[in-house]
Amino acid sequence: MSSAVPEARKASTVSLVGHQVRYDLRAFRRNTRARIFTLAVPVLLLLILVALFHGGTVKTGGVTVKIAAYYVPHIAAMAIVGAGLINLLITLVTKRESGSLKRRRATPVPAWVLIAGDAATSIVSSLAIVAVLVAIGGIGFGLSVGGAALGVAAVVAILGAASFCCLAYALSGLVGTAESAGPMAQLSTLPVYFISGIYIPDNVLPHWLLNLASVLPVRPLAVALQAAFVPATNGGQRFAVVPVLVVLAWGVAGLIVAVRTFSWVPRRSS
């Protein structure tokens, strides 16, 4: 009897999380804005950038790589930021200010289940868009990707999405209205994209700017994904430990801030 109770509780917990994840994924599929910014924009950017410079090369990490091998992991990093940070931040603030978060918190469902649903939705979305970008690179632009690269890229994408989810919860406390969530998210990420080599190749940017971007979370995520596809850019190692640790450090910092500042209640009534 005693062993049956923990098993029942475990099954109930898994069922709760699974139900919440299914609900959040369904809501994501029905959200046109989220689909456009999370899925359509990265695909469009990849097609434009690779088509423009098709046949060219980029020097990154001391290695010359084909343009598709550069832009697929870098646009994938941008897509993960979009799913884990931008989309979740806008969703959180919109739900908070509409009172939806307050109502959901008043239900018997534990708070951590609701948060787990948000995180799982961002992670699944990140994995899906990374898979789409890799498929486009492979089918349309001759990018060669093996099973090991896909496995490492999936791990990096999961860790990156989870870290940016923590940052979304942390930043949500700084955004006062749903209308300002989108502009603030774009304002905080767009300059970082430019200095991180997402749009402009590494060999065009000055070293001091790349060094600055290396302590921010976007470039390390892109570097880690780049190493997964082209290990030579990371000294032959497919898993870039230091960049991943930088991303995780930002995630931990975001988690600490979120624990202290996140609110389920609209600003106007708090």
BELZI-V692513 format. One record per pair of residues at least 12 apart in sequence whose ideal C-beta (glycine too) atoms are under 10 Angstrom apart, sorted by the first residue. I is the first residue (numbers start at 1). GAP is how many residues later the second one is. D is the distance in whole Angstrom. If there is no record, write none. Layout:
BEGIN
[[I	GAP	D] [I	GAP	D]]
END
This chain:
BEGIN
[[13	97	9] [13	99	10] [13	100	8] [13	103	10] [16	92	10] [16	93	7] [16	94	8] [16	96	10] [16	97	5] [16	98	10] [16	100	9] [16	101	9] [17	92	10] [17	93	10] [17	95	9] [17	96	6] [17	97	10] [17	99	5] [17	100	7] [17	103	7] [18	95	10] [18	98	10] [18	99	9] [18	102	9] [19	90	9] [19	94	9] [19	98	9] [20	84	10] [20	89	7] [20	90	10] [20	93	5] [20	94	6] [20	95	9] [20	96	7] [20	97	3] [20	98	9] [20	100	8] [20	101	9] [21	92	9] [21	95	8] [21	96	5] [21	97	9] [21	98	9] [21	99	4] [21	100	7] [21	102	10] [21	103	8] [22	95	9] [22	98	10] [22	99	10] [23	91	10] [23	94	7] [23	98	9] [24	67	9] [24	90	9] [24	92	10] [24	93	4] [24	94	6] [24	95	9] [24	96	7] [24	97	4] [24	98	9] [24	100	9] [24	101	10] [25	92	9] [25	95	8] [25	96	6] [25	99	6] [25	100	8] [26	95	10] [27	64	9] [27	90	10] [27	94	8] [28	55	9] [28	59	8] [28	63	9] [28	93	6] [28	94	9] [28	96	9] [28	97	7] [29	96	10] [31	56	8] [31	59	10] [31	60	8] [33	54	8] [33	57	8] [33	58	10] [33	61	10] [33	149	9] [34	48	9] [34	49	9] [34	52	9] [34	53	5] [34	54	9] [34	56	8] [34	57	7] [34	87	10] [34	91	8] [35	52	9] [35	90	9] [37	42	10] [37	45	6] [37	46	9] [37	49	7] [37	50	6] [37	53	9] [37	145	9] [37	148	9] [37	149	9] [38	41	7] [38	42	10] [38	43	10] [38	44	5] [38	45	5] [38	46	10] [38	48	8] [38	49	5] [38	50	10] [38	84	9] [38	87	6] [38	88	9] [38	90	9] [38	91	6] [39	40	8] [39	43	9] [39	44	9] [39	86	8] [39	89	8] [39	90	6] [39	93	7] [39	94	10] [40	89	10] [41	34	9] [41	37	8] [41	38	8] [41	41	7] [41	88	10] [42	33	5] [42	34	7] [42	35	10] [42	36	6] [42	37	4] [42	38	9] [42	39	10] [42	40	7] [42	41	9] [42	87	6] [42	88	9] [42	90	8] [42	91	6] [42	94	10] [43	32	8] [43	36	9] [43	86	8] [43	89	6] [43	90	7] [43	93	7] [44	31	10] [45	26	8] [45	29	10] [45	30	6] [45	33	7] [45	34	9] [45	88	10] [45	153	9] [45	154	8] [46	22	9] [46	25	6] [46	26	7] [46	28	9] [46	29	5] [46	30	9] [46	32	9] [46	33	9] [46	86	9] [46	87	6] [46	90	6] [46	91	7] [46	94	9] [46	95	9] [47	24	10] [47	28	10] [47	86	10] [47	89	7] [47	93	8] [47	94	9] [48	23	10] [49	18	8] [49	19	9] [49	21	9] [49	22	5] [49	23	10] [49	25	9] [49	26	7] [49	149	10] [49	150	7] [49	152	10] [50	16	9] [50	17	6] [50	18	5] [50	19	10] [50	20	9] [50	21	5] [50	22	8] [50	25	9] [50	86	8] [50	87	7] [50	90	8] [50	91	5] [50	93	9] [51	16	10] [51	89	9] [51	90	9] [52	15	9] [52	19	10] [53	13	10] [53	14	5] [53	15	9] [53	17	9] [53	18	8] [53	148	9] [54	12	9] [54	13	7] [54	14	8] [54	86	10] [54	87	7] [54	88	10] [55	12	7] [55	13	10] [55	86	10] [56	12	10] [56	14	9] [56	145	9] [57	12	9] [57	13	8] [57	144	9] [57	146	9] [58	12	4] [58	13	8] [58	16	10] [58	139	9] [58	143	4] [58	144	7] [58	145	6] [58	146	9] [59	142	8] [59	143	7] [59	144	4] [59	145	10] [59	174	10] [60	13	10] [60	14	9] [60	137	7] [60	141	7] [60	142	4] [60	143	7] [60	150	10] [60	162	10] [60	163	8] [60	166	7] [60	170	8] [60	172	10] [60	173	6] [61	141	8] [61	162	7] [61	165	7] [61	166	8] [61	169	8] [61	170	10] [61	171	7] [61	172	3] [61	173	6] [61	174	8] [61	179	9] [62	170	8] [62	171	7] [62	172	10] [62	173	9] [63	163	10] [63	167	7] [63	168	9] [63	169	5] [63	170	5] [63	171	9] [63	172	10] [64	139	9] [64	168	9] [64	169	10] [65	136	10] [65	161	8] [65	164	9] [65	165	5] [65	167	8] [65	168	7] [66	71	10] [66	75	8] [66	76	8] [66	77	8] [66	78	9] [66	164	9] [67	74	8] [67	76	10] [67	134	8] [68	68	9] [68	69	5] [68	70	9] [68	72	8] [68	73	4] [68	74	7] [68	75	5] [68	76	10] [68	161	10] [69	68	8] [69	72	9] [69	73	9] [69	74	6] [69	75	8] [69	76	9] [69	157	8] [69	160	6] [69	161	6] [69	164	9] [70	127	9] [70	131	6] [70	132	8] [70	133	10] [70	152	10] [70	156	7] [70	159	9] [70	160	8] [70	163	9] [71	62	9] [71	66	8] [71	70	9] [71	72	10] [71	127	9] [71	128	9] [71	130	9] [72	58	9] [72	61	6] [72	62	6] [72	63	10] [72	64	8] [72	65	4] [72	66	9] [72	69	8] [72	71	6] [72	73	8] [72	81	10] [72	153	8] [72	154	9] [72	157	7] [73	57	9] [73	60	9] [73	61	9] [73	64	9] [73	70	10] [73	76	10] [73	80	7] [73	83	9] [73	148	9] [73	149	6] [73	150	9] [73	151	8] [73	152	4] [73	153	4] [73	154	8] [73	155	7] [73	156	5] [73	157	8] [73	160	9] [74	59	10] [74	119	9] [74	122	8] [74	123	6] [74	124	5] [74	125	8] [74	126	10] [74	127	9] [74	128	9] [74	144	9] [74	145	9] [74	147	9] [74	148	5] [74	149	9] [74	151	7] [74	152	7] [75	54	9] [75	55	10] [75	58	6] [75	61	10] [75	62	9] [75	118	10] [75	123	7] [75	124	9] [75	147	9] [75	150	10] [76	50	9] [76	53	7] [76	54	5] [76	55	9] [76	56	9] [76	57	5] [76	58	7] [76	61	9] [76	77	8] [76	80	9] [76	81	7] [76	84	9] [76	122	10] [76	145	9] [76	146	8] [76	149	5] [76	150	9] [76	152	10] [76	153	9] [77	49	10] [77	53	9] [77	79	9] [77	80	9] [77	83	7] [77	116	9] [77	119	8] [77	120	9] [77	121	7] [77	140	9] [77	141	6] [77	142	8] [77	143	9] [77	144	4] [77	145	4] [77	146	9] [77	147	8] [77	148	6] [77	149	9] [77	170	10] [78	51	10] [78	55	10] [78	111	8] [78	114	10] [78	115	6] [78	118	9] [78	120	5] [78	121	9] [78	140	8] [78	143	9] [78	144	8] [79	46	9] [79	47	7] [79	49	9] [79	50	4] [79	51	7] [79	53	9] [79	54	7] [79	78	9] [79	82	10] [80	42	9] [80	43	9] [80	45	9] [80	46	5] [80	47	9] [80	49	8] [80	50	7] [80	76	9] [80	77	6] [80	78	9] [80	79	10] [80	80	5] [80	81	5] [80	83	9] [80	84	7] [80	138	9] [80	141	6] [80	142	9] [80	145	8] [80	167	10] [81	45	9] [81	79	8] [81	80	9] [81	82	10] [81	83	6] [81	86	9] [81	87	10] [81	104	9] [81	108	6] [81	111	8] [81	112	8] [81	115	10] [81	117	9] [81	136	8] [81	137	6] [81	140	7] [81	141	10] [82	40	10] [82	43	9] [82	44	9] [82	47	8] [82	82	9] [82	103	9] [82	107	8] [83	38	8] [83	39	5] [83	40	8] [83	41	9] [83	42	4] [83	43	5] [83	44	9] [83	45	9] [83	46	7] [83	47	10] [83	74	9] [83	77	10] [83	78	6] [83	81	8] [83	82	9] [83	85	10] [84	34	10] [84	35	8] [84	37	10] [84	38	5] [84	39	8] [84	41	8] [84	42	6] [84	73	9] [84	76	7] [84	77	4] [84	78	7] [84	79	7] [84	80	3] [84	81	5] [84	82	9] [84	83	8] [84	84	7] [84	133	10] [84	137	10] [84	167	9] [85	37	8] [85	75	10] [85	76	9] [85	78	9] [85	79	4] [85	80	8] [85	81	9] [85	82	6] [85	83	5] [85	84	10] [85	85	10] [85	86	8] [85	100	7] [85	103	8] [85	104	7] [85	132	9] [85	133	9] [85	169	9] [86	78	9] [86	82	8] [86	85	10] [86	95	9] [86	96	8] [86	98	10] [86	99	4] [86	100	7] [86	102	9] [86	103	6] [87	31	10] [87	34	9] [87	35	7] [87	38	8] [87	77	10] [87	81	8] [87	95	10] [87	98	9] [88	30	6] [88	31	8] [88	33	8] [88	34	5] [88	37	9] [88	73	9] [88	76	8] [88	77	6] [88	78	10] [88	79	9] [88	80	4] [88	81	8] [88	83	10] [88	84	8] [88	97	9] [89	75	9] [89	76	10] [89	78	8] [89	79	4] [89	80	8] [89	81	9] [89	82	6] [89	83	6] [89	85	10] [89	86	7] [89	92	6] [89	93	9] [89	95	8] [89	96	5] [89	99	9] [89	100	10] [90	78	9] [90	82	9] [90	85	9] [90	88	8] [90	90	10] [90	91	4] [90	92	5] [90	94	9] [90	95	6] [90	96	10] [91	27	8] [91	30	9] [91	31	10] [91	77	9] [91	81	9] [91	87	10] [91	90	9] [92	26	7] [92	73	10] [92	76	6] [92	77	7] [92	79	9] [92	80	4] [92	81	10] [92	83	9] [92	86	10] [92	89	8] [92	170	8] [92	172	10] [93	75	9] [93	78	9] [93	79	6] [93	80	10] [93	81	10] [93	82	5] [93	83	8] [93	84	7] [93	85	5] [93	86	9] [93	87	8] [93	88	4] [93	89	9] [93	91	9] [93	92	9] [93	173	10] [93	174	9] [94	81	10] [94	83	9] [94	84	4] [94	85	9] [94	87	7] [94	88	9] [95	19	10] [95	23	10] [95	77	10] [95	83	9] [95	169	9] [95	171	10] [96	76	7] [96	77	10] [96	79	9] [96	81	10] [96	82	8] [96	85	10] [96	166	9] [96	167	7] [96	168	7] [96	169	7] [96	170	6] [96	171	8] [96	174	10] [97	78	9] [97	79	8] [97	80	6] [97	81	5] [97	82	9] [97	84	9] [97	168	10] [97	169	5] [97	170	7] [97	171	8] [97	172	10] [98	80	7] [98	168	8] [99	165	10] [99	166	9] [99	167	6] [99	169	10] [99	170	8] [100	164	10] [100	166	10] [101	13	8] [101	71	10] [101	161	10] [101	162	8] [101	163	5] [101	164	8] [101	165	8] [102	161	9] [102	162	5] [102	163	5] [102	164	7] [102	167	8] [102	168	10] [103	161	9] [104	13	10] [104	160	8] [105	158	10] [105	159	4] [105	160	8] [106	158	9] [111	151	10] [111	153	8] [114	150	9] [115	50	8] [115	51	10] [115	54	8] [115	143	9] [115	147	9] [118	47	7] [118	50	8] [118	51	8] [119	39	10] [119	42	8] [119	43	6] [119	45	10] [119	46	5] [119	47	9] [119	49	9] [119	50	9] [120	41	9] [120	42	10] [120	45	9] [121	40	10] [121	44	9] [122	36	10] [122	38	10] [122	39	5] [122	40	8] [122	42	7] [122	43	5] [122	46	8] [123	31	10] [123	34	8] [123	35	6] [123	36	9] [123	37	9] [123	38	4] [123	39	6] [123	41	10] [123	42	8] [124	34	10] [124	37	9] [125	36	8] [126	28	9] [126	30	10] [126	31	5] [126	32	7] [126	34	7] [126	35	4] [126	36	9] [126	38	9] [126	39	10] [127	26	9] [127	27	6] [127	30	6] [127	31	7] [127	34	8] [128	29	10] [129	28	9] [130	20	9] [130	23	6] [130	24	7] [130	26	9] [130	27	5] [130	28	10] [130	30	10] [130	31	9] [130	95	8] [131	19	8] [131	22	9] [131	23	9] [131	26	9] [133	20	10] [133	92	10] [134	15	9] [134	16	7] [134	19	7] [134	91	10] [134	95	8] [137	92	9] [143	86	8] [143	87	10] [144	85	9] [144	86	10] [145	83	9] [145	84	6] [146	83	9] [146	92	10] [148	80	8] [148	83	9] [148	90	6] [148	91	10] [149	76	10] [149	78	9] [149	79	5] [149	80	5] [149	81	9] [149	82	8] [149	89	7] [150	78	8] [150	79	9] [151	77	8] [151	87	9] [151	88	10] [152	72	8] [152	73	9] [152	75	8] [152	76	4] [152	77	9] [152	79	9] [152	85	10] [152	86	5] [152	87	5] [152	88	9] [152	92	10] [153	71	9] [153	72	6] [153	73	10] [153	74	9] [153	75	4] [153	76	7] [153	85	9] [154	74	9] [155	69	9] [155	73	8] [155	84	8] [155	89	9] [156	64	10] [156	65	7] [156	66	10] [156	67	10] [156	68	5] [156	69	6] [156	70	10] [156	71	9] [156	72	6] [156	82	10] [156	83	8] [156	84	8] [156	87	9] [156	88	6] [156	91	8] [157	64	9] [157	67	9] [157	68	7] [157	71	9] [159	62	9] [159	65	9] [159	85	6] [159	86	10] [159	88	6] [159	89	6] [159	92	8] [160	57	8] [160	58	9] [160	60	9] [160	61	5] [160	62	10] [160	64	8] [160	65	8] [160	83	10] [160	84	8] [160	87	6] [160	88	9] [160	90	10] [160	91	8] [161	60	10] [161	90	10] [162	85	9] [162	86	9] [162	89	6] [162	93	10] [163	54	7] [163	58	8] [163	81	9] [163	83	10] [163	84	5] [163	85	6] [163	86	8] [163	87	6] [163	88	3] [163	89	8] [163	90	9] [163	91	7] [163	92	9] [164	25	10] [164	53	7] [164	54	9] [164	57	8] [164	83	8] [164	86	8] [164	87	7] [164	90	8] [165	86	8] [165	89	8] [165	90	9] [165	93	9] [166	82	10] [166	84	8] [166	85	4] [166	86	7] [166	87	8] [166	88	4] [166	89	4] [166	90	9] [166	91	8] [166	92	6] [166	93	10] [167	21	9] [167	50	7] [167	83	6] [167	84	7] [167	86	8] [167	87	4] [167	88	9] [167	90	9] [167	91	8] [168	17	9] [168	86	8] [168	90	8] [168	94	10] [169	85	7] [169	86	8] [169	88	8] [169	89	4] [169	90	9] [169	92	9] [169	93	5] [170	80	10] [170	81	10] [170	83	8] [170	84	4] [170	85	7] [170	86	8] [170	87	4] [170	88	4] [170	89	9] [170	90	9] [170	91	7] [170	92	8] [171	13	8] [171	14	8] [171	17	7] [171	83	8] [171	86	8] [171	87	9] [171	90	9] [171	91	10] [172	86	8] [172	89	8] [172	90	6] [172	91	8] [173	84	8] [173	85	7] [173	87	8] [173	88	4] [173	89	6] [173	90	6] [173	94	10] [174	14	10] [174	83	9] [174	87	8] [175	92	9] [176	90	10] [176	91	5] [176	92	9] [177	89	10] [177	90	8] [177	91	9] [178	88	10] [189	29	7] [191	22	10] [191	25	10] [192	20	10] [192	21	7] [192	24	6] [192	25	8] [192	26	5] [192	27	8] [193	20	9] [193	25	7] [193	26	9] [193	29	9] [194	15	9] [194	19	9] [195	14	5] [195	15	8] [195	17	7] [195	18	5] [195	19	10] [195	21	8] [195	23	9] [195	24	8] [196	13	9] [196	14	8] [196	16	9] [196	17	4] [196	18	9] [196	20	7] [196	21	9] [196	22	4] [196	23	4] [196	24	9] [196	25	9] [196	26	6] [196	27	9] [197	12	9] [197	13	7] [197	16	7] [197	21	9] [197	22	6] [197	25	7] [197	26	9] [197	29	9] [198	15	10] [198	20	7] [198	21	8] [198	23	10] [198	24	6] [202	17	9] [202	20	10] [202	21	9] [202	24	9] [202	31	9] [210	13	10] [214	28	9] [214	29	8] [214	32	7] [215	31	7] [215	34	10] [215	35	9] [216	30	8] [216	31	10] [216	34	8] [217	26	9] [217	29	7] [217	30	5] [217	31	9] [217	32	8] [217	33	4] [217	34	8] [217	36	10] [217	37	9] [218	29	9] [218	32	10] [219	24	8] [219	27	9] [219	28	10] [220	20	8] [220	22	8] [220	23	4] [220	24	7] [220	25	8] [220	26	4] [220	27	5] [220	28	9] [220	29	9] [220	30	9] [221	19	10] [221	22	7] [221	23	8] [221	25	9] [221	26	5] [221	29	9] [222	21	8] [223	17	6] [223	19	9] [223	20	4] [223	21	9] [223	23	9] [223	24	10] [224	14	10] [224	15	8] [224	16	4] [224	17	9] [224	18	9] [224	19	4] [224	20	5] [224	21	10] [224	22	9] [224	23	7] [225	15	9] [225	18	9] [226	14	8] [226	17	9] [227	12	7] [227	13	4] [227	14	10] [227	16	8] [227	17	9] [228	12	8]]
END
